[in-house]
Amino acid sequence: MKGGFAMLGGSFDPVHLGHLFLLHCAVTLSPYSSFFVVPAAQSNFKRDNSPVAGDFDRLEMLKLALEDYKELYPDDAADVRILDCELKKGGISYTYETVISVKKQYGIDGRLGLVIGDDHIGQLTKWYEFERLKEEVEFVICRRLEKPQWDKVPCGVKYLRIEPQFTMPQSASDIRENGHVNTGNLSERVIEYVRRKNLYR
C-alpha cells in the first residue's frame, strides 16, 4: 500500500521531459503517494551560474509541466504539488534545510523520500550537511545513466533503487544552449510558454 511523502528538487531551468519521466518513475515504482516538486532559488553547485529564467518563469513552467504530466501519464495516481519555499527564501538553496523545513511543516516524523537521478550518486558526499541529511531521508534513486554506479552509493545511506525499462537523460543545459532547437525535449505547454516569453534564445 502506498503512502508517505517524497520530494524532487532542481533548478528546472527549464523543466523538461526528463524531469517529468523521473517523477513518473518515482510515482509508479516507489511506495510514496505524495510528491513535492521544489524549484531551487540558486543551486549550491551552480553558484557562478544563476538560472537563466527568472523565478516567476520557472515556477510558471513547472505549473504548466505538471498539467502536461497528467496528460502524458494519465494513469499515475499521486498527489503532486509544487512548493515555492526555496524561491521565497532566496539565496543558496540547501536540500538539508529544505528537508527539515518540509518535514516540520507537514508533520513528517519518519524519513522523507528524496528523488534523484543516479547521475548524482558521485556528488552526494559533497552535499551540504550530507551526514545529517542522510539520517532524514530515504534517497529514491532512479537510473538515468547507461552504466549505473550503484556500488558508489555512500555507506550508511538508506536508498530505494528505481530501475525503469528505459532512460530519458535530457539535460536542461543542452536546451538552454541550443535554444528553441531543442524544444522537442519539452512538454507542449512548456514549449508554448518558452516561445511566447522568448526564453533561451
C-alpha positions in Angstrom: 0.0 0.0 0.0 1.3 3.4 -1.0 1.8 6.3 1.4 4.3 8.9 2.6 5.9 12.0 1.2 8.8 12.4 -1.2 10.5 15.5 -2.7 12.0 16.3 -6.1 14.2 19.4 -6.3 16.0 21.1 -9.0 16.6 24.4 -10.9 14.1 23.4 -13.6 15.6 25.9 -16.0 13.7 24.8 -17.9 11.6 21.8 -16.6 11.9 19.2 -19.4 10.5 15.7 -20.3 13.4 14.1 -18.4 12.2 15.7 -15.2 8.6 14.5 -15.8 9.9 11.0 -16.6 11.9 11.0 -13.3 8.7 12.0 -11.4 6.7 9.3 -13.3 9.3 6.6 -12.3 9.1 7.7 -8.7 5.3 7.7 -8.7 5.0 4.3 -10.3 8.0 2.4 -8.9 8.2 3.7 -5.4 5.9 3.3 -2.4 5.4 7.0 -2.0 2.0 8.6 -2.7 2.6 12.4 -2.2 5.3 14.3 -4.0 6.7 17.8 -3.5 8.4 19.4 -6.5 10.7 22.2 -5.2 12.4 24.7 -7.6 15.7 26.0 -6.2 16.4 29.7 -5.9 20.2 29.1 -6.5 21.8 25.7 -6.7 24.7 25.2 -4.2 26.6 23.5 -7.1 25.9 26.3 -9.6 26.9 29.4 -7.6 28.5 31.0 -10.6 25.6 30.4 -12.8 22.3 31.8 -11.8 19.2 30.4 -13.5 18.7 31.9 -17.0 14.9 32.1 -16.5 13.7 34.1 -13.5 11.9 32.6 -10.5 8.4 33.6 -11.8 9.0 32.0 -15.3 10.5 28.8 -13.8 7.5 28.5 -11.4 5.0 29.1 -14.3 6.8 26.5 -16.4 6.6 24.0 -13.6 2.8 24.5 -13.2 2.3 24.0 -17.0 4.6 21.0 -17.0 2.5 19.3 -14.3 -0.6 19.9 -16.4 1.2 18.2 -19.3 2.3 15.4 -16.9 -1.3 14.5 -16.2 -1.8 14.0 -19.9 1.5 12.2 -20.6 0.9 9.8 -17.7 -2.9 9.7 -17.1 -2.7 6.5 -15.1 -0.3 7.9 -12.5 -2.1 8.1 -9.1 -0.3 10.5 -6.8 -0.7 13.8 -5.1 1.9 16.1 -6.8 2.3 19.7 -5.7 4.8 22.5 -6.1 6.4 24.1 -3.1 8.0 27.5 -3.7 9.6 27.7 -0.3 13.2 27.9 -1.7 12.2 30.7 -4.1 10.6 32.7 -1.3 13.6 32.2 0.9 16.1 33.2 -1.8 19.8 32.8 -1.8 21.6 29.4 -2.0 19.2 26.5 -1.7 20.3 23.7 0.6 18.5 20.4 0.4 19.1 19.6 4.0 17.5 22.9 5.2 14.5 22.4 2.9 14.0 18.8 4.0 13.9 19.9 7.7 11.5 22.7 6.9 9.2 20.5 4.8 9.2 17.7 7.5 8.3 20.3 10.2 5.6 22.0 8.0 3.8 18.7 7.1 4.4 16.8 10.4 6.6 14.1 8.8 8.2 12.1 11.6 10.0 9.4 9.6 12.2 9.8 6.6 11.2 12.0 3.7 11.8 10.4 0.3 14.3 12.4 -1.8 14.1 11.7 -5.5 17.3 12.0 -7.5 18.8 10.5 -10.7 21.8 8.1 -10.4 24.0 10.7 -12.1 24.0 12.5 -8.7 25.4 9.5 -6.7 29.1 10.6 -7.1 28.3 14.0 -5.7 26.3 13.0 -2.7 29.0 13.3 -0.1 29.6 16.9 -1.2 26.1 18.0 -0.5 25.6 20.5 2.4 25.3 18.7 5.7 25.3 15.3 4.0 25.9 13.3 7.2 22.8 14.9 8.8 20.8 14.8 5.6 21.2 11.0 5.1 19.6 10.5 8.5 16.5 12.5 7.5 15.7 11.0 4.1 15.4 7.9 2.0 17.1 8.5 -1.3 14.8 7.4 -4.2 17.5 6.9 -6.8 16.3 6.4 -10.4 18.6 5.0 -13.1 19.4 7.6 -15.8 22.9 6.5 -16.9 23.7 3.7 -19.3 26.0 2.2 -16.7 24.6 2.9 -13.2 27.1 3.2 -10.4 25.2 1.6 -7.6 28.4 0.5 -5.9 29.3 4.1 -5.3 26.3 4.9 -3.1 27.9 6.2 0.1 28.0 4.0 3.2 25.1 4.4 5.6 22.7 5.8 3.0 19.2 4.4 3.1 18.0 4.3 -0.5 15.5 2.8 -2.9 16.8 1.7 -6.2 14.5 2.5 -9.2 15.2 0.7 -12.4 12.9 1.9 -15.3 12.8 -0.1 -18.6 14.5 2.7 -20.4 16.1 6.0 -19.6 15.5 9.6 -20.7 18.6 11.6 -19.8 17.7 15.1 -21.2 19.9 18.0 -20.0 18.4 21.4 -19.2 21.8 22.9 -20.2 21.6 21.5 -23.7 18.2 23.1 -24.1 19.4 26.4 -22.8 22.5 26.3 -25.1 20.6 25.3 -28.2 17.5 27.5 -27.5 14.4 26.6 -29.5 16.2 24.0 -31.5 15.7 21.5 -28.6 12.1 22.3 -27.7 11.4 18.7 -28.6 12.7 17.8 -25.1 10.0 20.0 -23.5 6.3 19.2 -22.9 3.7 21.0 -25.0 2.6 23.7 -22.6 6.2 24.5 -21.7 7.2 24.8 -25.4 4.4 27.3 -25.9 5.4 29.3 -22.8 9.1 29.3 -23.8 8.3 30.6 -27.3 5.8 33.1 -26.1 8.2 34.6 -23.5 11.1 34.3 -25.9 13.2 32.3 -23.3 16.6 30.6 -24.0 17.4 32.5 -27.3 
